[in-house]
Amino acid sequence: MENAFLLIVLAGAVLAGSALAARLRVPAPLLLIAAGVAASYVPGVPEVQLAPELVLLGLLPPLLYATAMQSSLVDFAQNRRSILLLSIGLVIFTTLGVGVVVHALLPGLPWPAAFAIGAVVAPPDAVAATAVARRIGLPRRIVTILEGESLLNDATALVALRTAIAAIGAGVTALEVAGGFVLAAGGGVLVGFATFVVVAWLRRRITDPVFDTAVSFLVPFVAYLAAEQLHASGVLAVVVAGLLLGHKAPLIQTAKSRITERTNWRTIAFVLENAVFLLIGLQAQWIITDVARSDVPLVLVVGVCLATLAAVIVLRLAWVFPARYLLV
């Protein structure tokens, strides 16, 4: 009963925070993070610690699928060079750059651990960025590129993170890194395409909108788990399946099924996206407490965090402008 009550309170806080953000004309993610940080210090609020398995399996696949399914494959293909330069090139560039900065500030930290920190902060979340972009009226092409980047940059960052973690215990050669990346990318694309073929075959034989939507709830988890079992990128598998199913929806689904599915997935994405930001804020209290108890001086921790933030911003600017000339 206690867990059920907490889930209800969390859902209510997400809805209230989103409504308040819309009324105040501020990005909902920023308001929810601030509210979560404040709530984490309120007596009686339970400590929240998100397990990696919950995020990678419970939250990431449905969020990616919902975004991919509603994205335009045509727009994605037209801007593929910009999207790939940001989602692959920029993530790798940021991972290496932040690793160098962190290692310079913490010389005793092994290089693989420094690069692991870089991989964690390298992929920016595009939810808040696209929300602001739409509000201020940025060109559609820029919003499309930001959304496309958010679909693929997690895959690059996860491969980089796994490689860095593996290198902490044992040496990893450049050839092994390249081979792992090719396996993850190629395997993820193949699994995603196979998932699309199977689901498309089923949908041509389904006329009930409710049953069709129920099948779609399984797609992101099946694609993700199948790819991960083959040591491929589950993120890419989900994105490829979502893009292809969304693109072919008029041919393999009835109109009622498409409307029902998209409405349900928009609702799921809205709740999950905003819940994630609130949960991030709710973790602030125990994270700050653990940092204060550690042997590392607080001034050094704050300095490394600020330097990492500055490095992420500067490295993105340093990458975007030269990349633009390459595209031209």
C-alpha positions in Angstrom: 0.0 0.0 0.0 2.8 2.4 0.8 4.4 1.9 -2.7 1.1 2.4 -4.4 0.5 5.6 -2.4 3.9 6.9 -3.4 3.2 6.2 -7.1 -0.1 8.0 -6.9 1.6 11.0 -5.2 4.4 10.9 -7.8 1.9 10.9 -10.7 -0.1 13.7 -9.1 3.0 15.8 -8.6 4.0 15.3 -12.2 0.6 16.5 -13.5 0.5 19.4 -11.1 4.1 20.5 -11.9 3.5 20.2 -15.7 0.3 22.3 -15.4 2.1 24.9 -13.3 5.0 25.0 -15.8 2.6 25.6 -18.7 0.9 28.4 -16.7 4.2 30.1 -15.8 5.6 29.5 -19.3 8.7 27.8 -18.1 10.1 24.4 -19.3 8.4 21.6 -17.3 11.7 19.6 -16.9 13.4 22.5 -15.1 10.5 23.2 -12.8 10.1 19.5 -11.9 13.8 19.1 -11.1 13.7 22.1 -8.8 10.6 20.8 -7.2 12.2 17.4 -6.7 15.3 18.9 -5.1 13.2 20.9 -2.7 10.9 17.9 -1.9 14.0 15.7 -1.1 14.7 17.8 1.9 11.2 17.7 3.3 10.9 15.5 6.4 8.9 12.3 5.7 9.6 12.2 1.9 11.2 8.8 1.3 14.7 8.5 -0.2 14.7 7.8 -3.9 17.5 5.9 -5.6 17.0 4.9 -9.2 18.5 1.5 -10.1 20.3 1.4 -13.4 18.2 -1.6 -14.5 15.0 0.4 -13.9 16.2 3.3 -16.1 17.7 1.2 -18.9 14.9 -1.3 -19.1 11.8 0.3 -17.6 12.1 3.9 -18.8 14.5 4.2 -21.7 12.8 1.8 -24.2 9.3 3.2 -24.0 10.5 6.8 -24.1 12.7 6.1 -27.2 9.9 4.2 -28.9 7.3 6.9 -28.3 9.6 9.5 -29.8 10.8 7.4 -32.7 7.3 6.3 -33.6 6.1 9.9 -33.9 9.2 11.1 -35.7 9.3 11.6 -39.5 11.6 9.1 -41.2 11.6 11.4 -44.2 12.9 14.3 -42.2 15.3 12.0 -40.4 16.8 10.9 -43.7 17.0 14.4 -45.1 19.0 15.5 -42.0 20.9 12.3 -41.5 24.4 13.8 -41.8 23.7 16.5 -39.2 22.1 14.0 -36.9 24.9 11.5 -37.2 27.6 14.1 -36.7 25.9 15.1 -33.4 24.7 11.8 -32.1 27.9 9.9 -32.9 30.7 12.4 -33.6 29.8 14.9 -30.9 29.2 12.3 -28.2 32.6 10.7 -28.8 34.3 14.1 -29.0 32.6 15.2 -25.7 33.5 11.9 -24.0 37.2 12.3 -24.8 37.2 16.0 -24.0 35.5 15.7 -20.7 37.7 12.7 -19.8 40.8 14.9 -20.4 39.4 17.7 -18.2 38.4 15.4 -15.4 41.8 13.6 -15.5 43.6 16.9 -15.4 41.7 17.9 -12.2 41.9 14.4 -10.7 45.3 13.1 -11.7 44.9 10.0 -9.5 41.8 8.9 -11.4 42.4 6.3 -14.1 41.9 7.3 -17.7 39.1 4.8 -18.3 37.2 6.1 -15.3 37.6 9.7 -16.5 36.3 8.7 -20.0 33.4 6.9 -18.3 32.4 10.2 -16.6 32.6 11.8 -20.1 30.4 9.2 -21.6 27.8 9.8 -18.9 27.4 13.5 -19.5 28.1 13.4 -23.3 24.5 12.8 -24.6 22.3 15.8 -23.9 18.6 15.3 -23.3 16.5 16.9 -25.9 13.2 17.0 -24.1 13.8 20.4 -22.5 15.6 21.7 -25.5 12.9 20.9 -28.0 10.2 22.2 -25.6 12.0 25.6 -25.5 12.7 25.5 -29.2 9.0 25.1 -30.1 8.0 27.8 -27.6 10.4 30.4 -29.1 9.7 29.3 -32.7 12.9 27.8 -33.9 12.9 26.5 -37.4 11.4 23.0 -37.8 14.7 21.7 -39.2 16.6 22.5 -36.0 13.9 20.8 -33.9 14.1 17.8 -36.1 17.8 17.6 -35.8 17.6 17.9 -32.0 15.0 15.2 -31.8 17.0 12.9 -34.1 20.1 13.5 -32.1 18.3 12.5 -28.9 17.2 9.2 -30.5 20.7 8.0 -31.3 23.1 9.7 -28.9 22.2 7.4 -26.0 23.3 4.4 -28.0 26.7 6.0 -28.7 27.1 7.0 -25.0 26.2 3.6 -23.7 28.7 1.8 -26.0 31.4 4.3 -24.9 30.4 3.8 -21.2 30.6 0.1 -21.4 33.9 0.2 -23.2 35.3 2.5 -20.5 34.1 0.4 -17.7 35.5 -2.8 -19.3 38.9 -1.0 -19.8 39.1 -0.2 -16.0 39.6 -3.9 -15.3 41.6 -4.9 -18.4 43.2 -3.2 -21.3 41.1 -2.6 -24.4 42.7 -1.9 -27.8 41.4 0.5 -30.3 40.5 -2.4 -32.6 38.4 -3.9 -29.9 36.6 -0.6 -29.3 35.9 -0.2 -33.1 34.7 -3.8 -33.3 32.4 -3.4 -30.3 30.9 -0.3 -31.8 30.3 -1.9 -35.2 28.7 -4.9 -33.5 26.5 -2.8 -31.3 25.4 -0.5 -34.1 25.0 -3.2 -36.8 23.3 -5.7 -34.5 20.9 -3.1 -33.1 19.8 -2.1 -36.6 19.3 -5.7 -37.7 17.3 -6.5 -34.6 15.2 -3.4 -35.0 14.5 -4.2 -38.6 13.6 -7.8 -37.7 11.2 -6.5 -35.0 9.6 -4.2 -37.5 9.1 -7.1 -40.0 7.4 -9.3 -37.4 5.2 -6.6 -36.0 4.2 -5.3 -39.5 3.2 -8.9 -40.4 1.0 -9.1 -37.3 -0.6 -5.7 -37.8 -1.8 -6.5 -41.3 -3.9 -9.2 -39.6 -5.2 -7.1 -36.7 -8.3 -4.9 -36.9 -9.0 -4.3 -33.2 -7.4 -1.0 -32.2 -7.2 -2.0 -28.5 -5.4 -5.3 -29.4 -3.1 -3.4 -31.8 -2.2 -0.9 -29.1 -1.5 -3.7 -26.6 0.9 -5.3 -29.1 2.7 -2.0 -29.5 3.3 -1.9 -25.7 5.5 -5.0 -26.1 7.6 -3.7 -29.1 10.2 -1.5 -27.3 10.9 -4.1 -24.6 11.1 -7.0 -27.0 13.4 -5.1 -29.4 15.6 -3.9 -26.5 16.0 -7.2 -24.7 16.6 -9.2 -28.0 19.4 -6.8 -29.0 21.0 -6.8 -25.5 21.0 -10.6 -25.5 23.0 -10.5 -28.7 25.4 -7.9 -27.2 24.0 -5.3 -29.7 22.6 -1.9 -29.0 19.1 -2.1 -27.6 18.7 1.6 -28.0 19.3 1.4 -31.7 16.9 -1.6 -32.0 14.1 0.3 -30.4 14.7 3.4 -32.5 14.9 1.6 -35.8 11.7 -0.4 -35.0 9.9 2.7 -33.9 10.9 4.8 -37.0 9.9 2.1 -39.4 6.6 1.2 -37.7 5.7 4.9 -37.5 6.6 5.4 -41.2 4.7 2.4 -42.5 1.7 2.9 -40.1 -0.7 4.1 -42.9 -0.1 0.8 -44.8 -0.2 -1.7 -42.0 -2.7 -0.2 -39.6 -6.3 1.0 -39.7 -7.0 4.6 -39.0 -8.6 3.8 -35.7 -5.6 1.8 -34.6 -3.2 4.6 -35.5 -5.2 7.2 -33.6 -5.5 5.0 -30.5 -1.9 3.9 -30.5 -0.5 7.4 -30.9 -2.8 8.9 -28.3 -1.8 6.2 -25.8 1.9 6.6 -26.5 1.8 10.4 -26.2 0.2 10.0 -22.8 2.9 7.4 -21.7 5.7 9.6 -23.0 4.3 12.7 -21.2 4.0 10.9 -17.9 7.4 9.1 -18.1 9.4 12.1 -19.4 8.2 14.4 -16.6 8.4 11.7 -14.0 12.1 11.1 -14.8 12.9 14.8 -14.2 11.0 14.8 -10.9 12.9 11.6 -9.8 16.2 13.2 -10.7 15.5 16.0 -8.3 14.3 13.7 -5.6 17.7 12.0 -5.5 19.5 15.3 -4.7 19.5 14.9 -0.9 21.2 11.5 -0.6 23.7 12.4 -3.4 24.7 15.6 -1.7 24.9 13.8 1.6 27.2 11.0 0.2 29.4 13.7 -1.4 29.8 15.5 1.9 30.8 12.3 3.7 33.4 11.3 1.1 37.1 11.9 1.5 37.2 14.2 -1.5 37.1 17.9 -0.5 33.8 19.5 -1.3 35.6 22.4 -3.1 37.2 19.9 -5.5 33.9 18.1 -6.2 32.2 21.4 -7.0 35.1 22.5 -9.1 35.1 19.2 -11.1 31.3 19.5 -11.6 31.5 23.1 -12.9 34.5 22.3 -15.1 32.6 19.3 -16.6 29.5 21.5 -17.3 31.7 24.1 -18.9 33.5 21.5 -20.9 30.3 20.0 -22.3 29.1 23.5 -23.4 32.4 24.6 -24.9 33.0 21.2 -26.7 29.5 21.3 -28.3 30.2 24.8 -29.6 33.7 23.7 -30.8 32.1 20.8 -32.6 29.0 22.4 -34.1 30.6 25.2 -36.0 33.3 23.2 -37.8 30.8 20.4 -38.5 28.5 23.0 -40.2 31.3 23.8 -42.7 31.8 20.1 -43.3 28.1 19.8 -44.1 28.1 22.8 -46.4 
